[in-house]
Amino acid sequence: MFEIKAKDNMGRVGVLKTKHGDVKTPALMPVIHPRKQSVDVSKYGADIVITNAYLIYKDEELKKQAVEKGLHELINFDGPIMTDSGSFQLSVYGDVEITNKEVIEFQELIKTDIGTSLDIPTAPFVEREKAEADLKITLERAKEAVEYKKEHNIEMLLNSVVQGSTFLDLRRECAKELSKLDADLYPIGAVVPLMESYKYKDLVDVVMNSMKELSDTVPRHLMGAGHPMIFALCVAMGCDLFDSAAYILYAEDDRLLSTRGTFKLENLQEMPCSCEVCSKYTPDDLRAMPKEERVQLIAQHNLHVSFAELRLIRQAIYEGSLMELVEERCRAHPALLDAVRHLGNYSDDLEKYDPRSKKSAFFYTGPESLCRSEVLRHMQKLREMPKKRDLIILPPSRKPYSKFISGKLGEFYIYGAEQELDLENTDFMVLDIPFGLIPLEIDEVYPLSQNAAPKIRDVDSIEFIEDFINEFIEYYDQVLIHSKIIKDLDVGLYNKCISSDEIRYHKDDIKKVKAIADYQFGYGAGEALFTGNINIEKSKKTGKIRHIYDGKVLIVNMRASDSYLILSKEGAKRLHNAMPYPQNRVVVNKDSEPFALDGKSVFCKFVLDCDENIRAKDEVLIVNEEDKLLAYGKALLGACEIEQFQTGQAIKTRKGMKK
C-alpha cells in the first residue's frame, strides 16, 4: 500500500496506492467543500483531495447524491479522496450528531478511498486532565474503527489520528498504541493552532515525538498544514501528506501564498512568482476585477505555489539536499528559524534514516548545518576510530586535502607532553568547517571532500569546532597544531612553536584504503580486506583509486563519486570472516536463502534481523540464521525501516555466493 522510492533524513518520496490511483508523496490534499467547490484542483496538480464526510452526512440533499452516485461524482474528482469524520466540527461546536461506527459505515458507503475515525481533537496547552480524557476516547474509537473495518470487510483505507495536545509523553503514548492497531495511515491532529500562532518550535516537538512511535511502513499526515513555507521542515520530520483549505480561504481574503510568507494584494506592486496568473496579470489588474473572478485567480496562484514547492522538495530528496532547502526556507520567519534550530535536538532520530552517501554535495548554510546527520555521524566515527600516539592538525587547503598537502608543512604549536615525533605513530588531520577534524587517509569519502562552506566563519561554527577540538586532543599524548589555526581557535595552552623539515605527510595508498574500510565497515575491516599481494589500480584520467586486487583477484571497487568501497565476491568473504555478527549483516529466513544465493534481491518480508547501524545505500552482507554468507549488495532502506516493512525491496543484491 505504501512504498518508499527515495529518502533523505526522515523525508521520503513514496507511493501511496489506493483504489482510485497511486499518489506520489509528499503530497498536498486540497480541501474540497462538498457544496462550494469552485476551483478544479486537479488542473493545477492535485493527485488526491480531502473533503468532509460529516458535512455531507448532515445535508440530506448531498447525502442522497453521495449514496446514489458516489463521492467521486459528487465532488467531481476522479482520483483518490480522503474524508474527515467531523472531528473539526467537534472541536469547534463541542458535539456532532453521528457516532464513530456510523461515520465509518457512511464513509465506506459513499466510496471514499481513505476514511477517518471520530477522534477528539485536543487543543494545545490545555489542562493535562482534559488531554488524558480526550486521548482515552480517541484511542477507544480508533480501536473500534479498526475492528469494525475488519469485521465488515471494509476495503476503505483507514486513518487513526494521533492526539495528545502539547503533552509530548501523551503524543508518544497515543502513537505507540495506534501503531498496534494496524491502521493504514496516521494523521497527526490538532496542530493548526500551533501553526496559526507561529509556535513552530512546539510543532517540531509534537511531530517528532509522534514520529518516535509511529510505524515507518505507512504514510503520516500532518492535518491542516497547508502553507508552503513549512512544507520542507515538516517533510524532513517524516510527514508525507498535508491538507488545507488555505489556497481558497487566503484567496477569499486577497492573500497570496509564497514560500517566504503571505502577500496581501493591497500591498503588492509586483506579482510574486512566475506562475500563469502572475505572468498574465498585474496587482492592479486583480484589484480591478470582480471579487469572484479575483478569488479564482488567486486560488490558482496559491495552488501553483504549493504544488511547485512539493515538487522541489521531492527533487531535493532525490538528490540529498533536503536539509539545505529546510534551512533556506526556515529563514523566511524567525519562528521557523527557531524551529529548525530546535530540530537539532532530534539529530539522533534523524540520523537513523539518513543515507551516508548522496548525489548532492553538503552545503553549509549556517549554524543549523552543524546539527545535520553527516556532521554528527562523522564526529562519532572519529571518536570510535583507534588513535595513534601523536596528532598533527593542519589548516584546510584545496579539496581533496591529501592531494594538495606536500613538502614542508610549516610551524606548529605543541599541546601536551612534548616528546620526539614518530611519524609512523602520528595521525594527520585537517581542521575545517563543518566536519571538525578530517583524517587525510579518508578525506575523499563523502561528504568530507564533497562540501562547501563560507570562508568567513561564523561565531557558532568556531565555538563548535573549539569544543570538539578541546575534547578530541585529550585522546593523544602530543598534539601539534599548525600556527595558522592558533589565531582563530582557543584550544588550551601550548609549549612552544616549532618548525621542522621532518614534519611531512607521506601518502600511502595501502594505508588510505585500509582507513576507508575501517571508516565504512568498522575497525578491523581494513586489515581483513587488504591482506596479501595488494595491487591498486587507478584511473588514468583522474588518478583516483578505482580497483583493489589481491594479485589478480578483485577485492573491492572504489566508487568515484564518494570514494566508498564496493564489495566483490572475495571482498564480501573477507569482510564476513573478519567482522563479528551482526555487523554489516542482513539476516534472511530459510525461504529466501536459495534466492539470495542466486543473486536475487532481498525483500523486507524475508528479513529476520539486521545490523542496527545499516543505513540506506550501505554495502551489506546477506546471511542466514547460522551466519552463513549467502550474498552481498546495497541496502535500499535503513535498518529501522527494513525491520518494519513487510513489502518492497530491502537489499539490491549484487551477487549471490552460489558456486
C-alpha positions as CSV (number, residue, x, y, z in Angstrom):
1,M,0.0,0.0,0.0
2,F,2.9,2.4,0.7
3,E,6.4,2.1,-0.8
4,I,9.5,4.3,-0.3
5,K,11.2,5.3,-3.5
6,A,13.8,7.8,-2.2
7,K,14.8,9.2,1.2
8,D,16.8,12.0,2.8
9,N,16.8,12.4,6.6
10,M,13.3,11.4,7.6
11,G,11.9,12.8,4.4
12,R,10.8,10.3,1.8
13,V,9.4,10.2,-1.7
14,G,6.9,7.4,-1.6
15,V,3.9,5.9,-3.4
16,L,0.5,5.5,-1.7
17,K,-1.7,3.0,-3.5
18,T,-5.4,3.4,-3.4
19,K,-8.4,2.1,-5.4
20,H,-8.6,5.3,-7.4
21,G,-4.9,5.5,-8.3
22,D,-1.4,6.0,-6.9
23,V,-0.3,9.1,-5.0
24,K,3.3,10.3,-5.1
25,T,4.2,11.6,-1.7
26,P,4.9,14.1,-0.2
27,A,1.6,15.4,-1.4
28,L,-0.9,18.1,-0.6
29,M,-4.6,17.3,-0.4
30,P,-6.6,20.5,-1.1
31,V,-9.8,20.7,0.9
32,I,-12.9,20.5,-1.2
33,H,-16.1,21.8,0.3
34,P,-18.9,19.4,-0.9
35,R,-21.2,22.4,-1.7
36,K,-18.8,25.2,-2.5
37,Q,-16.3,23.7,-4.9
38,S,-15.2,26.4,-7.2
39,V,-11.7,25.5,-8.4
40,D,-10.7,22.5,-10.4
41,V,-7.7,21.5,-8.2
42,S,-6.8,18.5,-10.4
43,K,-6.0,21.0,-13.2
44,Y,-3.2,22.5,-11.1
45,G,-1.6,19.4,-9.8
46,A,-3.8,17.7,-7.1
47,D,-3.5,13.9,-7.2
48,I,-5.6,13.5,-4.1
49,V,-8.1,15.7,-2.2
50,I,-9.9,15.7,1.1
51,T,-13.5,16.6,1.9
52,N,-15.7,16.3,5.0
53,A,-18.0,13.3,5.3
54,Y,-19.9,14.8,8.2
55,L,-21.0,17.8,6.2
56,I,-22.3,15.5,3.5
57,Y,-24.0,13.3,6.1
58,K,-25.8,16.3,7.7
59,D,-27.0,17.7,4.4
60,E,-29.9,15.5,3.2
61,E,-29.6,16.5,-0.5
62,L,-25.8,15.9,-0.6
63,K,-26.2,12.7,1.4
64,K,-28.7,11.3,-1.1
65,Q,-26.4,12.2,-4.1
66,A,-23.3,10.8,-2.4
67,V,-25.1,7.5,-1.7
68,E,-26.6,7.2,-5.1
69,K,-23.7,8.5,-7.3
70,G,-20.7,8.0,-5.0
71,L,-18.4,10.6,-3.5
72,H,-16.2,11.0,-6.6
73,E,-19.1,12.1,-8.8
74,L,-20.5,14.3,-6.1
75,I,-17.4,16.5,-5.9
76,N,-16.3,15.8,-9.5
77,F,-12.9,14.3,-8.7
78,D,-11.7,11.1,-10.3
79,G,-8.6,10.5,-8.1
80,P,-8.2,9.3,-4.5
81,I,-10.3,11.1,-1.9
82,M,-9.8,11.2,1.8
83,T,-12.7,12.2,4.1
84,D,-12.6,13.7,7.6
85,S,-15.1,12.4,10.1
86,G,-16.4,15.5,11.7
87,S,-13.7,15.9,14.2
88,F,-13.1,19.5,13.2
89,Q,-16.8,20.3,13.8
90,L,-16.5,18.5,17.1
91,S,-13.6,20.7,18.1
92,V,-15.5,23.9,17.2
93,Y,-19.0,23.1,18.3
94,G,-18.3,20.6,21.1
95,D,-20.6,17.8,19.6
96,V,-21.6,16.1,16.4
97,E,-24.7,14.1,15.5
98,I,-23.1,10.9,14.4
99,T,-21.3,8.0,16.2
100,N,-17.9,6.6,15.4
101,K,-19.4,3.4,13.8
102,E,-21.9,5.4,11.8
103,V,-19.3,7.7,10.3
104,I,-17.0,4.8,9.3
105,E,-20.0,3.0,7.8
106,F,-21.1,6.1,5.9
107,Q,-17.6,6.8,4.5
108,E,-17.5,3.3,3.1
109,L,-21.0,3.6,1.7
110,I,-20.1,6.7,-0.3
111,K,-16.9,5.0,-1.6
112,T,-14.3,7.2,-0.1
113,D,-10.7,5.9,-0.5
114,I,-9.4,6.9,2.9
115,G,-11.8,7.3,5.8
116,T,-11.2,8.6,9.4
117,S,-12.4,7.6,12.8
118,L,-14.1,10.2,15.0
119,D,-11.1,11.3,17.1
120,I,-11.2,14.0,19.8
121,P,-9.0,17.0,18.7
122,T,-7.4,18.4,21.8
123,A,-6.2,22.0,21.5
124,P,-2.6,22.9,22.6
125,F,-1.8,23.9,26.1
126,V,-5.0,22.6,27.7
127,E,-5.0,21.1,31.2
128,R,-3.4,17.6,31.3
129,E,-6.6,16.1,32.8
130,K,-8.6,17.1,29.7
131,A,-5.9,15.9,27.3
132,E,-5.8,12.5,29.0
133,A,-9.6,12.1,29.0
134,D,-9.8,13.1,25.3
135,L,-6.9,10.8,24.4
136,K,-8.7,7.8,26.1
137,I,-11.7,8.4,23.9
138,T,-9.6,8.8,20.7
139,L,-7.8,5.5,21.3
140,E,-11.1,3.7,22.1
141,R,-12.7,5.0,18.9
142,A,-9.6,4.2,16.8
143,K,-9.6,0.6,18.1
144,E,-13.4,0.4,17.5
145,A,-13.0,1.7,13.9
146,V,-10.2,-0.8,13.0
147,E,-12.2,-3.7,14.5
148,Y,-15.4,-2.6,12.7
149,K,-13.5,-2.4,9.4
150,K,-12.1,-5.9,9.8
151,E,-15.4,-7.4,10.9
152,H,-17.3,-6.0,7.9
153,N,-14.5,-6.5,5.3
154,I,-14.4,-2.8,4.5
155,E,-12.0,-2.0,1.7
156,M,-11.6,1.6,2.5
157,L,-8.2,2.6,3.9
158,L,-8.5,4.0,7.5
159,N,-6.9,6.9,9.3
160,S,-6.1,6.7,13.0
161,V,-5.3,10.2,14.3
162,V,-2.5,10.9,16.8
163,Q,-3.7,13.3,19.6
164,G,-2.4,14.3,23.0
165,S,-2.3,18.1,22.8
166,T,1.2,19.5,23.6
167,F,2.0,16.8,26.2
168,L,4.8,15.0,24.5
169,D,4.5,11.8,26.5
170,L,0.8,11.6,25.6
171,R,1.7,12.1,21.9
172,R,4.2,9.2,22.2
173,E,1.7,7.1,24.1
174,C,-1.0,7.7,21.5
175,A,1.3,7.0,18.6
176,K,2.5,3.8,20.2
177,E,-1.0,2.5,20.9
178,L,-2.3,3.4,17.4
179,S,0.7,1.6,15.8
180,K,-0.5,-1.6,17.4
181,L,-3.9,-1.3,15.7
182,D,-2.6,-1.8,12.1
183,A,-4.4,1.2,10.6
184,D,-3.5,2.3,7.1
185,L,-2.5,6.0,7.7
186,Y,-1.6,8.0,10.8
187,P,-2.5,11.7,10.8
188,I,-1.1,14.0,13.5
189,G,-4.0,16.1,14.6
190,A,-4.8,19.3,16.5
191,V,-1.7,21.2,15.3
192,V,-3.4,24.1,13.4
193,P,-3.5,26.4,16.4
194,L,0.3,26.0,16.8
195,M,0.8,27.0,13.1
196,E,-1.7,29.9,13.3
197,S,0.2,31.3,16.3
198,Y,3.7,30.7,14.8
199,K,4.6,28.2,17.5
200,Y,6.7,26.2,15.1
201,K,9.1,25.1,17.8
202,D,6.2,23.4,19.6
203,L,5.1,21.9,16.3
204,V,8.6,20.3,16.0
205,D,8.2,18.7,19.4
206,V,4.7,17.4,18.7
207,V,5.6,15.9,15.3
208,M,9.0,14.4,16.3
209,N,7.5,12.8,19.5
210,S,4.7,11.4,17.4
211,M,7.1,10.0,14.9
212,K,9.2,8.3,17.5
213,E,6.4,5.7,18.0
214,L,4.7,5.6,14.6
215,S,5.4,2.9,12.1
216,D,7.6,3.7,9.2
217,T,5.5,1.5,6.9
218,V,2.6,3.8,6.5
219,P,2.1,7.5,5.4
220,R,2.0,10.2,8.1
221,H,-0.4,13.1,7.5
222,L,0.0,16.5,9.2
223,M,-3.6,17.7,9.5
224,G,-4.4,21.2,8.5
225,A,-0.9,22.1,7.3
226,G,-1.2,23.9,4.0
227,H,1.2,26.8,3.9
228,P,4.1,26.1,1.5
229,M,6.6,27.9,3.8
230,I,6.5,25.0,6.3
231,F,6.4,22.0,3.9
232,A,10.1,21.4,3.7
233,L,10.5,21.4,7.5
234,C,7.6,19.0,8.0
235,V,8.7,16.7,5.3
236,A,12.2,16.5,6.9
237,M,10.4,15.3,10.1
238,G,8.7,12.5,8.2
239,C,5.4,14.0,7.1
240,D,4.1,12.5,3.8
241,L,0.7,14.2,3.4
242,F,-0.7,17.7,4.0
243,D,-4.2,19.1,3.8
244,S,-5.6,22.6,3.8
245,A,-8.2,24.9,2.6
246,A,-5.7,27.8,2.8
247,Y,-5.5,28.1,-1.0
248,I,-9.1,29.2,-1.2
249,L,-9.5,30.8,2.2
250,Y,-6.5,33.0,1.6
251,A,-7.7,33.8,-1.9
252,E,-11.1,35.0,-0.4
253,D,-9.1,37.3,1.8
254,D,-7.0,38.6,-1.1
255,R,-3.8,37.0,0.1
256,L,-1.2,35.2,-2.0
257,L,0.8,32.3,-0.6
258,S,4.6,32.0,-1.1
259,T,7.5,30.1,0.4
260,R,8.5,33.3,2.1
261,G,5.2,34.0,3.7
262,T,2.0,35.6,2.6
263,F,1.4,38.7,0.5
264,K,-1.6,41.0,0.8
265,L,-2.9,42.1,-2.6
266,E,-3.5,45.6,-1.4
267,N,0.3,45.9,-0.7
268,L,1.6,44.3,-3.9
269,Q,3.3,46.4,-6.5
270,E,4.7,43.3,-8.4
271,M,3.3,39.8,-8.7
272,P,5.4,37.4,-6.5
273,C,6.1,34.5,-8.8
274,S,6.2,33.3,-12.5
275,C,3.0,31.2,-12.5
276,E,0.4,31.7,-15.2
277,V,-1.6,34.1,-13.1
278,C,1.5,36.2,-12.0
279,S,2.8,36.3,-15.6
280,K,-0.5,37.3,-17.1
281,Y,-1.9,39.8,-14.6
282,T,-0.6,42.8,-12.5
283,P,-1.7,43.6,-9.0
284,D,-3.8,46.5,-10.4
285,D,-5.5,44.0,-12.8
286,L,-6.5,41.8,-9.9
287,R,-7.7,44.7,-7.7
288,A,-9.9,45.9,-10.6
289,M,-11.6,42.6,-11.1
290,P,-14.9,41.4,-9.6
291,K,-14.4,39.6,-6.3
292,E,-15.4,36.2,-7.7
293,E,-13.0,36.3,-10.6
294,R,-10.2,37.6,-8.5
295,V,-10.6,34.8,-5.9
296,Q,-10.4,32.2,-8.6
297,L,-7.1,33.6,-9.9
298,I,-5.5,34.0,-6.5
299,A,-6.6,30.4,-5.6
300,Q,-4.9,29.2,-8.8
301,H,-1.7,31.0,-7.8
302,N,-1.9,29.6,-4.3
303,L,-2.2,26.0,-5.7
304,H,0.6,26.6,-8.1
305,V,3.0,27.8,-5.4
306,S,2.0,24.9,-3.1
307,F,2.5,22.1,-5.7
308,A,5.6,23.7,-7.1
309,E,7.1,23.6,-3.6
310,L,6.3,19.9,-3.1
311,R,7.9,19.1,-6.5
312,L,11.0,21.0,-5.4
313,I,11.0,19.1,-2.1
314,R,10.8,15.7,-3.8
315,Q,13.7,16.7,-6.1
316,A,15.7,17.7,-3.0
317,I,15.1,14.3,-1.5
318,Y,16.2,12.5,-4.7
319,E,19.5,14.5,-4.7
320,G,20.1,14.6,-1.0
321,S,19.8,18.3,-0.4
322,L,16.6,18.4,1.7
323,M,18.2,19.9,4.8
324,E,19.7,22.7,2.8
325,L,16.2,23.5,1.5
326,V,14.8,23.3,5.0
327,E,17.5,25.8,6.3
328,E,16.8,28.1,3.4
329,R,13.0,28.1,3.9
330,C,13.2,28.5,7.6
331,R,14.9,31.8,7.2
332,A,11.6,33.2,6.0
333,H,10.5,33.8,9.6
334,P,12.3,34.0,13.0
335,A,9.8,31.5,14.5
336,L,10.7,29.0,11.7
337,L,14.4,29.6,12.3
338,D,13.8,28.7,16.0
339,A,12.0,25.6,14.8
340,V,14.8,24.3,12.6
341,R,17.4,25.0,15.3
342,H,15.2,23.2,17.8
343,L,15.1,20.3,15.4
344,G,18.8,19.9,16.0
345,N,17.8,18.4,19.4
346,Y,16.4,15.5,17.5
347,S,19.5,14.8,15.4
348,D,19.9,11.3,16.6
349,D,16.4,10.5,15.4
350,L,17.0,12.0,12.0
351,E,20.4,10.2,11.6
352,K,18.8,6.7,11.8
353,Y,17.0,7.5,8.5
354,D,19.7,9.5,6.7
355,P,21.7,7.8,3.9
356,R,25.5,8.1,4.2
357,S,26.1,9.0,0.6
358,K,24.1,11.4,-1.5
359,K,24.1,12.8,-5.0
360,S,24.4,16.4,-3.8
361,A,27.4,18.0,-2.0
362,F,27.0,19.2,1.6
363,F,26.5,22.9,1.7
364,Y,27.0,24.7,5.0
365,T,24.3,27.4,5.2
366,G,24.7,28.5,8.8
367,P,25.0,27.2,12.4
368,E,22.0,24.9,11.9
369,S,24.1,22.8,9.5
370,L,26.3,21.8,12.4
371,C,23.4,19.6,13.7
372,R,23.0,17.7,10.5
373,S,23.4,13.9,10.4
374,E,26.5,14.0,8.3
375,V,28.4,16.1,10.8
376,L,27.4,14.3,14.0
377,R,27.9,10.9,12.3
378,H,31.5,11.8,11.3
379,M,32.4,13.1,14.7
380,Q,31.1,9.9,16.3
381,K,33.1,7.9,13.8
382,L,36.2,9.8,14.8
383,R,35.7,9.1,18.5
384,E,35.4,5.4,17.7
385,M,38.4,5.1,15.5
386,P,41.7,3.9,17.0
387,K,44.1,6.7,17.8
388,K,47.9,6.8,17.4
389,R,50.2,8.4,19.9
390,D,50.5,11.8,18.3
391,L,48.2,14.1,16.3
392,I,49.2,16.8,13.7
393,I,46.4,19.3,12.9
394,L,46.7,21.1,9.6
395,P,44.8,24.1,8.1
396,P,42.5,23.4,5.2
397,S,43.7,23.6,1.6
398,R,42.0,22.7,-1.7
399,K,39.9,19.5,-1.6
400,P,40.8,16.7,-1.5
401,Y,43.3,17.9,1.1
402,S,45.6,14.9,0.8
403,K,46.2,15.7,-2.9
404,F,47.5,19.2,-2.2
405,I,49.4,18.8,1.1
406,S,53.1,18.1,0.5
407,G,56.6,19.2,1.4
408,K,57.5,21.2,4.5
409,L,54.3,21.8,6.4
410,G,55.3,24.9,8.4
411,E,55.3,26.0,12.0
412,F,53.4,24.2,14.8
413,Y,52.5,24.8,18.4
414,I,52.7,21.8,20.8
415,Y,50.0,20.7,23.1
416,G,50.5,18.0,25.7
417,A,53.7,16.1,26.7
418,E,56.4,17.2,24.4
419,Q,58.4,14.2,23.0
420,E,60.2,13.1,19.9
421,L,57.8,12.9,17.0
422,D,57.2,9.4,15.5
423,L,55.5,9.9,12.1
424,E,54.6,6.2,12.0
425,N,52.7,6.7,15.2
426,T,51.0,10.0,14.2
427,D,47.6,10.8,12.8
428,F,47.4,13.7,10.3
429,M,44.2,15.6,10.2
430,V,42.8,18.8,8.6
431,L,40.7,21.2,10.6
432,D,37.8,22.6,8.6
433,I,34.2,23.6,8.8
434,P,31.8,21.9,9.4
435,F,33.4,18.4,10.0
436,G,35.9,19.5,12.5
437,L,38.8,17.1,12.0
438,I,39.3,15.2,8.8
439,P,41.9,12.4,8.7
440,L,43.9,12.7,5.5
441,E,43.5,9.0,4.7
442,I,39.7,9.3,4.4
443,D,39.4,12.9,3.1
444,E,37.8,11.8,-0.2
445,V,35.0,9.9,1.5
446,Y,31.6,11.6,1.2
447,P,30.9,14.2,2.4
448,L,34.4,15.2,3.7
449,S,35.5,16.5,0.3
450,Q,32.1,17.0,-1.3
451,N,31.2,20.0,0.8
452,A,31.4,23.8,0.7
453,A,31.3,26.4,3.5
454,P,31.8,30.2,3.6
455,K,35.4,31.3,4.0
456,I,34.2,33.8,6.6
457,R,33.4,31.7,9.7
458,D,30.5,32.5,12.0
459,V,30.9,32.5,15.7
460,D,28.8,29.4,16.3
461,S,30.9,27.3,14.0
462,I,34.2,28.5,15.6
463,E,32.8,27.7,19.1
464,F,31.5,24.3,17.8
465,I,35.0,23.4,16.5
466,E,36.7,24.7,19.6
467,D,34.6,22.4,21.8
468,F,35.2,19.4,19.7
469,I,39.0,20.0,19.4
470,N,39.3,20.5,23.1
471,E,37.6,17.2,23.6
472,F,39.4,15.3,20.9
473,I,43.0,16.3,21.7
474,E,42.7,14.6,25.1
475,Y,42.9,11.3,23.2
476,Y,46.6,12.0,22.3
477,D,49.8,12.3,24.2
478,Q,51.1,15.1,21.9
479,V,49.3,17.3,19.5
480,L,50.9,19.7,17.0
481,I,48.6,22.4,15.8
482,H,49.6,24.5,12.8
483,S,50.3,28.1,13.5
484,K,47.6,29.3,11.0
485,I,45.0,27.7,13.2
486,I,46.1,29.1,16.6
487,K,45.0,32.6,16.0
488,D,41.4,31.5,15.2
489,L,40.8,29.0,18.0
490,D,41.1,28.8,21.7
491,V,42.2,25.2,22.4
492,G,44.3,25.5,25.6
493,L,47.9,26.2,26.5
494,Y,50.9,25.5,24.2
495,N,54.5,24.8,25.0
496,K,56.2,26.5,22.1
497,C,56.3,27.0,18.4
498,I,58.5,24.6,16.3
499,S,59.4,24.2,12.7
500,S,60.9,21.1,11.3
501,D,61.7,19.6,7.9
502,E,60.9,16.3,9.4
503,I,57.2,17.1,9.7
504,R,55.9,15.9,6.4
505,Y,52.9,14.0,5.2
506,H,53.7,10.9,3.1
507,K,50.9,9.5,1.0
508,D,50.3,5.8,1.3
509,D,47.6,4.2,-0.8
510,I,47.5,1.0,1.3
511,K,47.0,2.9,4.5
512,K,44.4,5.0,2.7
513,V,42.2,2.1,1.6
514,K,42.5,0.4,5.0
515,A,41.4,3.6,6.7
516,I,38.5,4.0,4.4
517,A,37.4,0.4,5.1
518,D,37.6,0.9,8.8
519,Y,35.6,4.1,8.5
520,Q,33.0,2.5,6.3
521,F,32.6,-1.0,7.8
522,G,34.1,-0.7,11.3
523,Y,37.6,-1.0,12.8
524,G,39.4,-4.2,11.6
525,A,37.8,-4.2,8.2
526,G,40.9,-2.6,6.6
527,E,43.3,-5.3,7.7
528,A,40.8,-8.1,6.9
529,L,40.2,-6.9,3.4
530,F,43.6,-5.8,2.3
531,T,46.0,-8.6,3.0
532,G,48.2,-10.5,0.5
533,N,49.7,-9.1,-2.7
534,I,47.7,-5.9,-2.8
535,N,47.6,-4.2,-6.2
536,I,45.8,-0.8,-6.6
537,E,44.6,0.3,-10.0
538,K,43.9,4.0,-10.6
539,S,42.0,5.9,-13.2
540,K,44.4,7.2,-15.9
541,K,42.2,10.2,-16.3
542,T,41.7,11.4,-12.7
543,G,44.4,9.5,-10.8
544,K,41.7,8.2,-8.3
545,I,41.8,4.7,-7.0
546,R,39.3,2.5,-8.9
547,H,40.0,-1.2,-8.2
548,I,41.9,-3.0,-5.5
549,Y,43.2,-6.6,-6.0
550,D,45.0,-9.3,-4.2
551,G,47.2,-10.4,-7.1
552,K,44.6,-10.7,-9.8
553,V,41.6,-11.4,-7.5
554,L,39.4,-8.3,-7.2
555,I,38.6,-7.4,-3.6
556,V,36.8,-4.1,-3.9
557,N,36.0,-1.3,-6.3
558,M,36.1,2.3,-5.2
559,R,33.1,4.4,-6.3
560,A,34.4,7.6,-7.9
561,S,31.6,9.9,-6.7
562,D,32.0,9.3,-3.0
563,S,35.1,7.0,-2.5
564,Y,33.1,4.4,-0.7
565,L,34.2,0.8,-1.3
566,I,32.0,-1.6,-3.3
567,L,32.5,-5.2,-2.4
568,S,33.4,-8.0,-4.8
569,K,32.7,-11.7,-4.0
570,E,36.2,-12.0,-2.5
571,G,35.7,-8.8,-0.5
572,A,32.4,-10.0,0.9
573,K,34.0,-13.2,2.0
574,R,36.9,-11.5,3.7
575,L,34.6,-8.9,5.4
576,H,32.3,-11.7,6.6
577,N,35.1,-13.8,8.1
578,A,36.6,-10.8,10.0
579,M,33.7,-8.8,11.3
580,P,31.6,-10.1,14.2
581,Y,28.0,-10.9,13.9
582,P,25.7,-9.0,13.3
583,Q,27.9,-6.2,12.0
584,N,27.2,-5.2,8.4
585,R,24.7,-8.1,8.1
586,V,21.1,-8.6,7.0
587,V,19.7,-11.9,8.1
588,V,17.1,-13.6,5.9
589,N,14.8,-16.6,6.6
590,K,15.0,-20.0,5.1
591,D,12.5,-19.3,2.3
592,S,14.7,-16.5,1.0
593,E,18.0,-18.5,1.1
594,P,18.0,-20.1,-2.4
595,F,17.0,-16.8,-4.0
596,A,19.8,-14.9,-2.2
597,L,22.3,-17.5,-3.2
598,D,21.2,-17.0,-6.8
599,G,21.7,-13.2,-6.5
600,K,18.1,-12.3,-6.3
601,S,17.1,-9.1,-4.4
602,V,16.0,-9.4,-0.8
603,F,12.5,-8.3,0.1
604,C,11.7,-6.8,3.5
605,K,9.2,-9.6,4.5
606,F,12.0,-12.2,4.4
607,V,14.4,-10.3,6.7
608,L,14.6,-11.6,10.2
609,D,17.2,-9.3,11.6
610,C,19.9,-6.7,10.6
611,D,22.7,-4.6,12.0
612,E,21.0,-1.5,13.5
613,N,23.8,0.7,12.1
614,I,22.8,-0.1,8.5
615,R,21.7,3.0,6.5
616,A,20.2,3.3,3.0
617,K,22.9,2.8,0.3
618,D,25.3,0.9,2.6
619,E,27.2,-2.2,1.4
620,V,25.8,-5.2,3.3
621,L,26.3,-8.9,3.8
622,I,23.3,-11.2,3.4
623,V,23.4,-14.2,5.7
624,N,21.1,-16.9,7.1
625,E,20.3,-17.6,10.7
626,E,23.5,-19.6,11.1
627,D,25.5,-16.6,9.8
628,K,26.3,-18.4,6.5
629,L,27.2,-15.9,3.8
630,L,24.6,-16.0,1.1
631,A,25.1,-12.9,-1.0
632,Y,26.1,-9.2,-0.8
633,G,24.6,-6.0,-2.0
634,K,23.3,-2.5,-1.3
635,A,20.7,-1.6,1.3
636,L,17.8,0.4,-0.1
637,L,16.4,1.3,3.3
638,G,17.8,1.9,6.8
639,A,17.8,-0.8,9.5
640,C,14.7,0.5,11.3
641,E,12.7,0.5,8.0
642,I,13.9,-2.9,6.9
643,E,12.8,-4.4,10.1
644,Q,9.3,-2.8,9.9
645,F,8.3,-3.1,6.3
646,Q,6.6,-6.3,5.0
647,T,6.6,-5.2,1.4
648,G,9.1,-3.9,-1.1
649,Q,12.8,-4.4,-1.6
650,A,15.2,-4.2,1.3
651,I,18.5,-5.1,-0.4
652,K,19.5,-4.8,-4.1
653,T,21.7,-7.9,-4.3
654,R,24.8,-7.5,-6.3
655,K,25.8,-11.2,-6.4
656,G,25.0,-14.4,-4.7
657,M,27.6,-16.8,-3.3
658,K,26.2,-19.8,-5.2
659,K,29.1,-21.5,-7.0
